[in-house]
């Protein structure tokens, strides 16, 4: 039960950080997405089912915060959580470099779903999808990967030093 409460606290913190502090650390208008990072970490550590449920609830809470298209974030995060959970560390050993690549794929998958839902809702052209993925998704995912890299560096190198 404490693991569930820990992850709920992490997701609430990520939602608050995403809506407040992340705009302050944006570089050239590129803001990292800590909610996708948190969902990625949960799914990679606890599996597809946990990623699916957490992705739905996290996406729904983001949709309720800014309901431009209700369910768009919930759909994208549900599918990303379920797909990322397939690479669960209990089933498949992955090193941090492979996890970085998986995070990049998770961002591309998330934004593709999000943008396709936007295109369908607004009846606009799919040609915007490629441009948006290159100009927005790739830089945002690289910035988010840098944050995950710092988190991995902390957990692998700094945190064990304090445990001694």
N, C-alpha and C positions, 0 to 999 in steps of 0.2 A: 504494500500500500504506500510506503514512503517513496518508492520510485515514481508512482503515479503523481503524487503530490509534488515531487521535485520537478517533474516535467511540466506540470501545470504552471508552477511558478516560473519556470524557464520561458514557457510560451507567453505568459502574461507580461513578463519582463521584456521579451522580444517585441511584443505588440506595442508596448509603451515606448521602447527605444526606437522602433521603426517610425512611429508617428511624431517623435520629438527630437531626439538627439541625432539621428542618422542624417537629417537635412543639414545639420551643422558640420558634419564631417564629409560632406559631398565634395568631390573633386571634379571641376568642370561640369557640374550638373549631374554627375554620376553618383548615385547613392547605393550603397550596398544593401542587400536584402537579408537582414538577420533572421527573418521568419523562415525563409527557405533553408538557411544554414541550420537552424534549430530542428526543423522538420527532417532534414537530411541526416543529422546526427541521431535523432530518435529512430528513424527508420533503419539506418545502417546498424544500430546497436540492438534493436528490439524486433525487427522484422516487418513484413508487409502489412499484417493486420493492424499492428500498432501505428504504422505509418499512415495507413488508410484512414483510421478513425481520427488520429491527431490532425492529419491533413484536412479532413472535412471540417472539424471543429475550428481549426486555426483559420482556414479559408472563409468559413461562414462568419467568424468574428470579424475578419477584415472586410467582408462584404457588408456587414451591418454597420461598420464604421464609415464606409464610403460606398453607399449602395448605387453606384452608377449602373451596374448590371448585376442584380442580385443572383448569386450562385456562380459567378464567373471565377472568383478566387477559390471558392470551395471546390469546384470541379478541377481546376488546375492543381491545387495542392493535394486533393485526394488522389489523383492519378500519379502525381510525383511521389507522394508518400508510399503508395503501394508499389510502384516500380522500383524505387530506391531500396525498399525493404527486401527485394529479391537478392540483394547483395549483402545480406545480413552477415555480421562477423561470426555468428555461431555456425553458419553454413559454409561460408567462403572466407578464406583469409585474404584480406586486402591490406596493402601497405598504404601509408599516407599519400604517396604519389598517385596511386590508382584511385584513391578516394577523391583527390583533387579533380581528376579527370571525370569521375562520376558526378561530382558536384557541377562541373561545367555542363555535362549532359543533362543533369536535372534542371538547371536554369534554362537551357535551350528548350527542353521539353515543356517546362512550366510556362514559359513565355509564348511558345508556339500555341499551346492550348488556349491561353489567355487571349492572344491576338486573333486566333481563329474565331473564338466566341465574340470578340469585338467586331470582326468583319461581318459575321452573320447577323449580329444585332443591328449594326449600322448600314447594312447592305452596301458595303464598300468593296473595293477591289482587293484581291489577294496579293497584288503586287507590292502592297505596303508591308506585307509580312517579312519578306527578305530584307528590305531596307531597315525595318525596325529591329530585326534580329541582329543585324550587323552593327548598327549605330547605337543601340541601347542595350541589348541583351549581353553581347560579348563583353563590352567594357564593364557592365555591372557585375557580371559573373566573375570576371578577373579580379575586380576589387573585392568581391565577397570571398573569393578563393584566398586572397591575401589575408583577410581576417581569419579564415579557417586555418591557414598556415600558421598564423600567430598563436591560435588556440592550440594547435598540435605541438608547436614548439614549446609552449608553456607546459602542456601535459606530459611531454616526453623528456624535457630537459630541466625545466625549472621546478616543477612540482615534486619530482622525486628527491630533489635536493632538500626540500623542506620536510620531507617525511623521515629523514635520517635523524 
